[in-house]
Amino acid sequence: MSEAPAPAASQAPSLRRLVPRIFSRSGRPDGVDQLLRTVRTHHPKGDLGIIERAYEVASRAHAGQKRQSGEPYITHPLAVAQILAELGLGPRAIAAAVLHDTVEDTAYSLEQLTADFGDEVAMLVDGVTKLDKVKYGESAQAETVRKMIVAMSRDIRVLLIKLADRLHNARTWGFVPPEKAKKKATETLEIYAPLAHRLGIQAIKSELEDLSFAVLHPKIYAEIESLVRQRTPQREQYVHTVIASVEEDLRELRIRGRVMGRPKQLYSVYQKMVVRGREFDDIYDLIGIRVLVGTVRDCYAVLGAIHARWTPLPGRFKDYIATPKFNLYQSLHTTVIGPGGRTVEIQIRTNEMHQQAEYGVAAHWKYKERMSGGKADSKAADADMAWLAHISDWQAETADPGEFLDSLRFEIGAKEVYVFTPKGRVIGLPAGATPVDFAYAVHTEVGHRTMGAKVNGRLVPLESELHSGDVVEVFTSKNPDAGPSQDWLGFVKSTRARSKIRGWFTKERREEAIEQGKEAIARAMRRQNLPLQRLMSQDSFAEVARQLKYEDVTALYAAVGEGHVSTQSVLEKVTALVATEDTTTGAIDLPSVGRSRAPRGGDSGILVRGADDILVKLAKCCTPVPGDEIVGFVTRGSGVSVHRADCTNVKSLMSDPARLIDVEWAPTSKSVFLVQIQVEALDRSGLLSDVTRVLSEHHVNILSATVSTTDDRLALSRFVFEMGDTVHLDRVLNAVRRIEAVYDVYRVTSS
């Protein structure tokens, strides 16, 4: 991927002094030997030839290209491949990493790559290329993340290559302009680091966080690094004392294991100091010990010995072996009062758990088996893939990309609580979850039919907050027509529950609207003596649906049922189509629409007393609609103009009372009215597009729009549109009112 020029010399020395690690270079490329040695360690029988061929192709393709640091470009794909090799990925994924920039940045085509390396490697390279082509920005970010997740759900190695690519670029952010580096660092903290965490790849997650922290807050980073460094000699001496004591316990228990000090992550220290408001010296886990043993039984034996030696701090013990975290992380955590009264945090886990904690999904044996060519067992559907499958389903259910991104940020950053079913099954839910979230986590149908709940044996309201360790039991209705309540959307916390509830109401309303639309059209056709069988048997309704930009006839029926389109408007278009089609055999004999014994009011929906056939126009200054008190005024040569009684222009019309005339509302199914609304909101990016999108979703035909923003960032938008049914106006206003940042919307009745 091409990079911008190096930063200005005036800014580089300061940053270089504060954060030297982001000015690191890969060193002189010595070919592919080191990479092959690493891959051979994890895959002794793997096909290393494909990596050598990939290196030769990439070297030729990138020949002459330089990175901003001045290094040959080939050092970047080699470094990315090395990161993935250390994670234990197989030869084909490593080959794809070496080639990941060739299609985007060189003349080497995807077709040629497919011919040279096969479909699997080409698919991985293409996936990474597609992610790179979409640029981040305020408006494009949500769609970018959506595409990333979709690509990831097809093959997670695409995301692993992208994470490794981002990690190596982050190591050299010192060579890019400061503003660009800050933008990339923010993006990394919001998207890439949380995704690495969600996949359990602690090694990548921690380094991405530290590097982003270094770029965004270089002075704070340097200060914390200095504080940690000052305490390092004293800390290391203390850690050796603790390690010696734990090793003594291992010997007494006759357990083989390794005891080591935990590395300190600077971003973690920053989070606890700044976000949680703690002093540097008060942060518990500055002293951290990790114990690696052979079996789960050994983990609990070591825990017992440590608690026997030192007093554990109340509330600081966590058993992630019995209840793993969402990313399959497993370990025992305890904090004890160690030698000299200092607090020490200790993690105890097996070697396999340690691999899982550091390398997450990349190290999982099921995943390795699948990547090596073995067919996945349908029952074993990789536990570590469950979240990805859930995200894939969820993004398909979420039509609005902005809502998807907000939910994704919540999902990947959310803390979880762990509750139990009555049979002891552990269910992970977002913090603040309720029994309704629990019900939907068990099964969609269970959620839909939920009518009550017990927590720890006691009846509780459905909006009650659940806590880790709660035993939850839900009661379901036996009524087959039972469904969720609209009120649940006000308190559910999980994305799954929210999307399923919304989906249920959307489906129910749509089916009801379709039936209502069909019945309305059939009634109108019978009332007007139209040939029902003949019209319904032709494709005219499908053509009208296309004209009105609906997906199919069913969507047209739903629109009629919801009041978005008038029945008469549909019938007029259908009869016009049929008449056109029948010109060769004779026009269809249809009764004149609107002919009745009642006085004719015309399309205006106004009845003029004593003058049935006079031209009537609704005034645009006050846009009256049925229900408003109105006044008629005879104009010169333009018929009768109808105003609202409280219109400001009516006062001037009163000066000529002889031209005032009695009018009343007599709307028909084909009457169309102008409506003017004003939207008041806090100004934000994308506000206008959100409002117009909601209006178009309600099939509002916008005739004009004016937008202005005040000095105090209040956005005032005024829209004029056509409407056939005044009941529809309330639906439109309520929909606009639900848009983020909109605090008022109302009909304007005077210019």
Residue pairs with C-beta under 8 A, 6 or more apart in sequence:
1 101
1 104
1 105
1 132
1 165
1 169
2 105
3 67
3 68
3 175
3 176
4 68
4 176
4 177
4 180
5 68
5 177
6 12
6 68
6 69
6 175
6 176
6 177
7 15
7 174
7 175
7 176
7 177
7 178
7 181
8 177
11 178
12 23
12 174
14 218
15 22
15 23
15 174
15 178
15 218
16 23
16 174
18 214
18 218
18 219
18 221
18 222
19 174
19 214
19 215
19 218
19 221
19 222
21 171
21 211
21 214
22 170
22 171
22 172
22 173
22 174
22 181
22 211
22 214
22 215
23 69
23 172
23 174
23 175
24 171
24 172
24 174
25 69
25 70
25 71
25 75
25 172
26 71
26 75
26 76
26 78
26 79
27 75
29 71
29 72
29 74
29 75
29 78
31 55
32 51
32 52
32 55
32 78
32 98
34 82
35 51
35 55
35 78
35 81
35 82
35 85
35 94
36 48
36 51
36 52
38 82
38 85
38 86
39 46
39 48
39 51
39 85
39 91
39 94
40 46
40 48
42 85
42 88
42 89
43 90
43 91
43 372
46 90
46 91
47 91
47 92
48 91
50 91
50 92
50 95
50 117
50 121
51 81
51 91
51 94
51 95
51 98
53 95
53 116
53 117
54 94
54 95
54 96
54 98
54 99
54 117
54 121
55 78
55 98
57 99
57 102
57 108
57 116
58 74
58 77
58 98
58 99
58 101
58 102
59 74
61 102
61 106
61 107
61 108
62 72
62 73
62 74
62 77
62 101
62 102
62 105
62 106
65 72
65 73
65 105
65 106
66 72
66 73
67 73
67 75
67 76
67 172
67 175
68 172
68 175
68 176
69 172
69 175
73 101
73 105
76 101
76 168
76 169
77 97
77 98
77 99
77 100
77 101
78 98
79 168
80 97
80 98
80 100
80 161
80 164
80 165
80 167
80 168
81 94
81 97
81 98
81 164
83 164
83 167
83 168
83 204
84 93
84 94
84 97
84 160
84 161
84 164
84 362
85 94
87 160
87 164
87 201
87 203
87 359
87 362
87 363
88 359
88 362
88 363
88 368
89 97
89 157
89 160
89 362
89 371
90 368
90 371
90 372
92 118
92 120
92 121
92 124
92 371
93 124
93 157
93 160
93 161
93 371
95 117
95 121
96 121
96 124
96 125
96 128
96 157
96 161
97 161
97 164
99 113
99 117
99 121
99 125
100 124
100 125
100 128
100 129
100 161
100 165
102 108
102 113
102 125
103 109
103 110
103 113
103 125
103 126
103 129
104 129
104 132
104 133
110 122
110 125
110 126
110 129
113 121
113 122
113 125
114 122
123 155
124 155
124 157
124 158
124 161
127 151
127 154
127 155
127 158
128 158
128 161
128 162
128 165
130 147
130 151
131 144
131 147
131 148
131 151
131 158
131 162
134 140
134 143
134 144
134 147
135 144
136 144
136 183
136 187
138 685
138 686
139 685
139 686
141 405
142 401
142 402
142 404
142 405
143 401
145 191
145 404
145 405
145 408
146 395
146 401
146 404
146 405
148 159
148 162
148 191
149 391
149 392
149 395
149 408
150 392
150 395
151 158
151 159
152 158
152 159
152 388
152 391
153 388
153 389
153 391
153 392
156 199
156 361
156 367
156 385
156 388
157 371
159 195
159 199
160 201
160 362
162 192
163 192
163 195
163 196
163 201
163 204
163 208
164 204
166 188
166 192
166 208
167 204
167 207
167 208
167 211
169 184
170 184
170 185
170 188
170 207
170 208
170 211
170 212
171 211
173 181
173 184
173 185
173 211
173 215
174 181
176 184
181 215
182 215
182 216
184 215
185 211
185 212
185 213
185 215
185 216
186 212
186 216
188 208
188 211
188 212
189 208
189 209
189 212
189 213
189 216
190 409
192 208
193 205
193 208
193 209
193 212
194 409
194 412
194 413
195 412
196 202
196 204
196 205
196 208
196 360
197 205
197 327
197 412
198 326
198 327
198 387
198 412
199 327
199 360
199 361
199 362
199 384
200 327
200 328
200 329
200 356
200 357
200 359
200 360
200 361
200 384
201 358
201 359
201 360
201 361
201 362
202 357
202 358
202 359
202 360
203 358
203 359
206 265
206 267
206 268
209 265
209 267
209 268
210 265
210 266
210 267
212 267
213 220
213 221
213 266
213 267
213 270
214 221
214 266
217 270
220 270
220 274
221 266
221 270
224 266
224 269
224 270
224 273
224 280
225 266
227 280
228 264
228 266
228 269
228 286
231 286
235 286
235 287
236 261
238 287
238 339
238 340
238 342
239 261
239 287
239 289
241 339
242 287
242 289
242 338
242 339
242 344
243 259
243 260
243 261
243 289
245 309
245 339
246 259
246 289
246 291
246 302
246 306
246 346
247 259
249 302
249 305
249 306
249 309
250 256
250 257
250 259
250 291
250 293
250 302
252 305
253 298
253 301
253 302
253 305
255 293
255 294
255 298
255 301
255 302
256 293
256 294
257 291
257 292
257 293
257 294
257 298
257 302
258 291
258 292
259 289
259 290
259 291
259 292
260 289
260 290
260 292
261 288
261 289
261 290
262 285
262 288
262 289
262 290
262 345
262 347
264 286
264 288
268 285
269 280
269 283
269 286
272 278
272 283
273 279
273 280
273 283
284 316
284 335
284 343
284 345
285 335
285 345
287 338
287 342
287 343
287 344
287 345
288 344
288 345
288 346
288 347
289 344
289 345
289 346
289 347
290 346
290 347
290 348
290 349
290 354
291 302
291 346
291 347
291 348
291 349
292 349
292 350
292 351
292 354
293 299
293 302
293 348
293 349
293 350
293 351
294 350
294 351
295 350
296 321
296 350
298 350
299 321
299 332
299 348
299 349
299 350
300 332
302 348
303 332
303 334
303 348
306 334
306 336
306 346
306 348
307 334
307 336
310 336
310 337
310 338
310 344
311 336
311 337
312 334
312 335
312 336
313 335
313 336
313 337
313 343
316 333
316 334
316 335
316 345
317 332
317 333
317 334
317 335
318 332
318 333
318 334
319 332
320 329
320 330
320 331
320 332
320 333
321 330
321 331
321 332
321 349
321 353
323 418
323 426
324 330
325 416
326 387
326 416
326 428
327 360
327 361
327 384
327 387
328 356
328 360
328 361
328 364
328 383
328 384
329 356
329 357
329 360
330 349
330 353
330 356
330 357
331 347
331 348
331 349
331 353
331 357
332 347
332 348
332 349
333 345
333 346
333 347
334 345
334 346
334 348
335 343
335 344
335 345
335 346
336 343
336 344
336 346
337 343
337 344
338 344
349 357
355 363
356 363
356 364
360 384
361 367
361 384
361 385
364 382
364 384
366 376
366 380
366 382
366 383
366 384
367 382
367 384
367 385
369 376
370 376
370 382
376 382
381 389
390 496
391 408
391 411
394 407
394 495
394 496
394 499
395 404
397 499
397 503
398 404
398 407
398 499
402 686
407 495
407 498
410 430
410 495
411 430
411 495
414 430
414 431
415 430
415 431
416 428
416 429
416 430
416 431
417 428
417 429
417 430
417 431
417 433
417 466
417 467
417 468
417 470
418 426
418 427
418 428
418 429
418 468
418 469
419 426
419 427
419 429
419 433
419 438
419 466
419 467
419 468
419 469
419 470
419 471
419 472
420 426
420 427
420 469
420 470
420 471
420 472
421 427
421 442
421 471
421 472
421 473
422 471
422 473
427 438
427 441
427 442
427 472
428 441
429 437
429 438
429 441
429 466
429 493
429 494
430 437
430 493
430 494
431 493
432 465
432 493
433 465
433 466
433 492
433 493
433 494
434 462
434 463
434 464
434 465
434 466
434 491
434 492
434 493
435 450
435 453
435 455
435 460
435 462
435 464
435 466
435 472
435 474
436 447
436 450
436 462
436 463
436 484
436 488
436 491
436 492
436 497
437 466
437 492
437 493
437 494
437 496
437 497
438 453
438 466
438 472
438 474
439 446
439 447
439 450
439 453
439 474
439 476
439 497
440 446
440 447
440 492
440 494
440 496
440 497
440 500
440 501
441 494
441 496
441 497
442 474
444 500
446 474
446 476
447 484
447 497
447 500
447 501
448 482
448 483
448 484
448 500
448 504
449 476
449 477
449 479
449 482
449 483
450 462
450 474
450 475
450 476
450 477
450 484
451 475
451 476
451 477
451 482
452 459
452 462
452 474
452 475
453 459
453 460
453 462
453 464
453 472
453 473
453 474
453 475
454 460
454 472
454 473
454 474
454 475
455 464
455 466
455 470
455 471
455 472
455 473
456 470
456 471
457 471
462 488
462 491
463 490
463 491
466 472
476 482
483 504
483 508
484 500
484 501
484 504
484 505
486 505
488 497
488 501
489 498
489 501
489 502
492 498
492 501
509 562
510 558
512 561
513 557
513 558
513 559
513 561
513 562
514 554
514 557
514 558
514 561
515 561
516 560
516 561
517 556
517 557
517 558
517 559
517 560
517 561
517 562
518 557
518 561
520 560
520 561
520 567
521 557
521 560
521 567
521 570
521 571
522 532
524 567
524 568
524 571
524 669
525 532
525 535
525 571
526 532
528 571
528 591
528 593
529 591
530 571
530 575
530 590
530 591
531 588
531 590
534 578
534 588
535 541
535 574
535 575
535 578
538 578
538 581
540 574
540 577
540 578
540 581
541 553
541 556
541 570
541 574
542 552
542 553
543 577
544 556
544 570
544 573
544 574
544 577
545 551
545 552
545 553
545 555
545 556
547 573
548 556
548 559
548 565
548 573
548 699
550 556
550 559
556 565
556 570
559 565
559 699
560 566
560 567
560 570
562 731
563 724
563 725
563 727
563 728
563 731
564 698
564 699
564 728
565 699
565 724
566 669
566 670
566 724
566 725
567 669
568 593
568 668
568 669
568 670
569 669
569 670
569 724
571 593
572 593
572 670
575 588
575 590
575 593
578 588
579 587
579 588
579 590
582 588
593 670
594 600
594 668
594 670
598 666
599 607
599 612
599 666
600 612
600 613
601 607
601 608
601 616
601 666
601 667
601 668
601 671
602 615
602 616
603 668
603 670
603 671
603 672
604 616
604 617
604 618
604 642
604 671
605 626
605 665
605 666
605 667
605 668
605 671
605 673
606 616
606 618
606 630
606 632
606 640
606 642
606 663
606 664
606 665
606 666
607 663
607 664
607 665
607 666
608 614
608 616
608 632
608 640
608 661
608 662
608 663
609 661
609 662
609 663
609 664
610 662
611 640
611 661
614 639
614 640
615 638
615 639
615 640
616 632
616 639
616 640
616 642
616 663
617 638
617 639
617 640
617 641
617 642
618 624
618 642
618 673
618 674
619 641
619 642
619 643
619 644
619 647
619 649
620 674
620 751
621 643
621 647
621 648
621 649
621 750
621 751
622 643
622 644
622 646
622 647
622 648
622 649
622 749
622 750
622 751
623 673
623 674
623 675
623 676
623 720
623 748
623 749
624 630
624 642
624 643
624 644
624 673
625 673
625 675
625 723
625 726
625 729
626 665
626 667
626 673
626 726
627 665
627 726
628 644
628 645
628 749
629 644
629 645
629 646
630 642
630 643
630 644
630 645
630 663
630 664
630 665
631 642
631 643
631 644
631 645
631 647
631 650
631 653
631 660
631 663
632 640
632 641
632 642
632 660
632 661
632 662
632 663
633 640
633 641
633 642
633 643
633 653
633 659
633 660
633 661
634 640
634 659
634 660
634 661
635 641
635 659
640 661
640 663
642 663
643 649
643 650
643 653
644 650
644 749
644 750
646 749
646 750
647 749
647 750
648 750
648 751
653 659
653 660
654 660
669 724
670 724
671 724
672 722
672 723
672 724
673 722
673 723
673 724
673 726
674 703
674 720
674 721
674 722
674 723
675 720
675 721
675 722
675 723
675 729
675 747
676 718
676 719
676 720
676 747
676 748
676 749
677 718
677 719
677 721
677 732
677 733
677 736
677 745
677 746
677 747
677 748
678 716
678 717
678 718
678 745
678 746
678 747
678 748
679 691
679 715
679 716
679 717
679 718
679 719
679 736
679 742
679 744
679 745
680 714
680 715
680 716
680 742
680 743
680 744
680 745
681 687
681 714
681 715
681 717
681 739
681 741
681 742
681 743
682 713
682 714
682 715
682 741
682 743
683 709
683 713
683 714
683 715
683 741
684 715
684 740
684 741
687 715
687 739
687 741
687 742
688 707
688 715
688 717
690 739
690 740
691 717
691 719
691 736
691 739
691 742
692 702
692 705
694 735
694 736
694 739
695 702
695 719
695 721
695 732
695 736
696 702
697 735
698 728
698 731
698 732
698 735
700 721
700 722
700 723
700 732
701 721
701 722
702 719
702 720
702 721
703 720
703 721
703 722
704 719
704 720
705 717
705 718
705 719
705 720
706 717
706 718
707 715
707 716
707 717
707 718
708 715
708 716
708 717
709 715
709 716
710 716
718 748
723 729
723 732
729 747
733 745
733 746
733 747
736 742
736 745
737 744
737 745
